[in-house]
Amino acid sequence: MNIWKIAFFSLLGLIVAGVIALVLYINSPKDSEPLPSYVQSSSGSVLSIKATKKDLESLANTYIQKAMKGEPLPVTMIIKEDVILFSKLTVFGFTLPVIMHFDPVVLEDGNLLLKQSSLEIGDFNFPPSTVLEILRDTIDLPEWMVVRAKEEEIFINLSELPVSGNILIKAKSFNLKEDNIELEVTIPNQ
């Protein structure tokens, strides 16, 4: 066999292997950072607050807007029967609407975990973990929103919300079907 044929097929094999490796790399989500372990101190006055979906939606969007410091909002939250995040994704010069649906789960430490239930990106079908990874890598989200692409979830670290006066917030219950959301607010003793 001619040396040039061997070189050609070797190069072709390397290119095909590189393309396959690139596709596998793009489609495999990176390891997510572990959930922070946090124990809120409960010294202080504790208030129990009941909120509606509209109250929480307004509060969440206000905190997202504050965290963006005047930048255009990359994510808007709407709360209906589930938590819906709206965003835009630019792929190859096309801007596509991204609609992500999440089911909220209250964790033992009072923080909130949003488990992805469905996803819509225009007319395209992408794996949810890939979209969450792109969201995490392209949008500068607030510190208290941790995207965990591999697990298809977003961790809302309520203990890190920038609330004045060192007020601590915990979620107690999150029942969207009955529009019953209960938060615990701890005002530290001075």
C-alpha positions as CSV (number, residue, x, y, z in Angstrom):
1,M,0.0,0.0,0.0
2,N,1.2,3.5,-0.8
3,I,2.5,5.6,2.1
4,W,0.2,8.5,1.1
5,K,-2.8,6.3,1.3
6,I,-1.8,5.2,4.8
7,A,-1.2,8.9,5.8
8,F,-4.6,9.9,4.3
9,F,-6.6,7.2,6.1
10,S,-4.7,7.9,9.3
11,L,-5.5,11.6,9.1
12,L,-9.1,10.9,8.2
13,G,-9.4,8.6,11.2
14,L,-8.0,11.3,13.5
15,I,-10.5,13.8,12.1
16,V,-13.5,11.4,12.6
17,A,-12.3,10.6,16.1
18,G,-12.0,14.3,16.9
19,V,-15.5,15.0,15.7
20,I,-16.9,12.1,17.7
21,A,-15.0,13.3,20.8
22,L,-16.3,16.8,20.3
23,V,-19.9,15.6,20.0
24,L,-19.6,13.5,23.1
25,Y,-18.0,16.3,25.0
26,I,-20.8,18.7,24.1
27,N,-23.5,16.3,25.0
28,S,-22.1,15.1,28.3
29,P,-22.8,17.6,31.1
30,K,-20.0,18.5,33.4
31,D,-20.1,17.6,37.0
32,S,-22.2,19.9,39.1
33,E,-20.9,21.6,42.1
34,P,-22.2,20.0,45.3
35,L,-25.0,21.7,47.2
36,P,-23.7,24.0,49.9
37,S,-24.3,22.6,53.4
38,Y,-25.5,25.5,55.5
39,V,-27.1,25.6,58.9
40,Q,-28.9,28.8,59.6
41,S,-28.6,30.1,63.1
42,S,-32.0,30.6,64.6
43,S,-31.0,33.2,67.3
44,G,-33.4,36.1,66.9
45,S,-37.0,36.8,66.4
46,V,-38.7,34.4,64.0
47,L,-41.6,35.4,61.8
48,S,-43.7,33.1,59.7
49,I,-44.9,34.7,56.5
50,K,-47.5,33.4,54.1
51,A,-47.2,34.5,50.5
52,T,-49.0,33.9,47.3
53,K,-47.5,32.9,43.9
54,K,-47.8,36.5,42.7
55,D,-46.0,37.8,45.8
56,L,-43.2,35.4,45.4
57,E,-42.9,36.0,41.7
58,S,-42.6,39.7,42.2
59,L,-40.1,39.2,45.0
60,A,-37.9,36.8,42.9
61,N,-37.9,39.0,39.9
62,T,-36.9,42.0,42.0
63,Y,-34.0,40.1,43.5
64,I,-32.9,38.9,40.1
65,Q,-33.1,42.5,38.8
66,K,-31.0,43.8,41.7
67,A,-28.4,41.1,41.3
68,M,-28.0,42.0,37.6
69,K,-27.1,45.6,38.6
70,G,-28.7,47.4,35.6
71,E,-27.9,44.7,33.0
72,P,-30.7,43.4,30.9
73,L,-32.6,40.6,32.7
74,P,-31.4,37.2,31.4
75,V,-34.1,35.3,33.2
76,T,-37.7,36.1,34.2
77,M,-39.6,34.0,36.7
78,I,-43.3,33.3,36.5
79,I,-45.0,31.1,39.1
80,K,-48.2,29.3,38.1
81,E,-48.7,25.5,38.7
82,D,-45.0,25.2,38.6
83,V,-42.0,27.6,38.4
84,I,-41.3,28.8,34.9
85,L,-38.1,30.5,33.9
86,F,-38.1,32.5,30.6
87,S,-34.8,33.3,28.9
88,K,-33.3,33.8,25.4
89,L,-30.6,31.7,23.8
90,T,-28.6,32.8,20.8
91,V,-27.4,29.9,18.6
92,F,-25.6,30.5,15.3
93,G,-27.0,34.1,15.2
94,F,-30.6,33.1,15.9
95,T,-32.3,34.1,19.2
96,L,-34.6,31.5,20.5
97,P,-37.0,31.7,23.4
98,V,-36.2,29.3,26.2
99,I,-39.0,28.2,28.5
100,M,-38.0,26.0,31.4
101,H,-40.6,24.4,33.8
102,F,-39.5,23.4,37.3
103,D,-41.1,21.7,40.3
104,P,-40.0,23.3,43.6
105,V,-38.8,21.2,46.5
106,V,-38.1,22.6,49.9
107,L,-34.9,21.2,51.4
108,E,-34.4,20.5,55.1
109,D,-32.2,23.5,55.6
110,G,-34.9,25.8,54.2
111,N,-33.4,26.4,50.8
112,L,-35.2,25.7,47.6
113,L,-34.4,23.2,44.8
114,L,-36.1,23.6,41.4
115,K,-36.2,20.2,39.6
116,Q,-36.7,20.6,35.9
117,S,-39.9,19.0,34.6
118,S,-39.9,20.2,31.0
119,L,-38.2,22.5,28.5
120,E,-39.1,24.4,25.3
121,I,-36.6,26.0,22.9
122,G,-38.5,27.3,19.9
123,D,-39.2,24.2,17.8
124,F,-35.9,22.5,18.7
125,N,-35.4,19.5,21.0
126,F,-32.3,19.8,23.2
127,P,-31.5,17.7,26.3
128,P,-32.4,19.7,29.4
129,S,-29.0,19.2,30.9
130,T,-27.3,20.7,27.8
131,V,-29.6,23.8,28.0
132,L,-29.0,24.3,31.7
133,E,-25.2,24.0,31.1
134,I,-25.4,26.6,28.3
135,L,-27.5,28.8,30.7
136,R,-25.0,28.4,33.4
137,D,-22.0,29.1,31.2
138,T,-23.4,32.1,29.2
139,I,-25.6,34.0,31.6
140,D,-24.1,35.7,34.7
141,L,-26.7,34.5,37.2
142,P,-26.8,35.8,40.8
143,E,-24.6,33.9,43.3
144,W,-27.6,32.6,45.1
145,M,-28.8,30.7,42.0
146,V,-26.7,27.6,41.4
147,V,-27.4,25.8,38.1
148,R,-26.7,22.0,38.4
149,A,-26.9,20.9,34.8
150,K,-26.2,17.2,35.3
151,E,-28.9,16.8,37.9
152,E,-31.3,19.1,35.8
153,E,-32.0,21.4,38.7
154,I,-31.4,24.9,40.0
155,F,-30.5,25.4,43.6
156,I,-31.9,28.6,45.2
157,N,-29.7,29.4,48.2
158,L,-32.2,31.5,50.3
159,S,-29.5,31.8,53.0
160,E,-27.4,33.9,50.5
161,L,-30.1,36.3,49.5
162,P,-28.7,39.8,50.0
163,V,-31.3,41.0,52.5
164,S,-30.5,44.1,54.6
165,G,-30.1,43.8,58.3
166,N,-28.7,40.3,58.2
167,I,-32.2,38.9,58.0
168,L,-32.3,35.1,57.3
169,I,-35.0,33.5,55.1
170,K,-36.0,29.9,55.0
171,A,-38.7,28.2,53.0
172,K,-41.1,26.2,55.1
173,S,-43.7,25.0,52.6
174,F,-44.2,25.6,48.8
175,N,-47.6,24.3,47.7
176,L,-48.3,26.0,44.3
177,K,-51.5,24.1,43.6
178,E,-53.2,25.6,46.7
179,D,-51.3,28.9,46.3
180,N,-49.8,28.5,49.8
181,I,-46.2,29.5,50.3
182,E,-44.8,29.8,53.7
183,L,-41.5,31.4,54.6
184,E,-39.7,31.8,57.9
185,V,-37.9,35.1,58.5
186,T,-35.3,35.3,61.3
187,I,-34.4,38.8,62.5
188,P,-31.2,38.5,64.5
189,N,-31.0,40.0,68.0
190,Q,-28.8,43.1,68.2
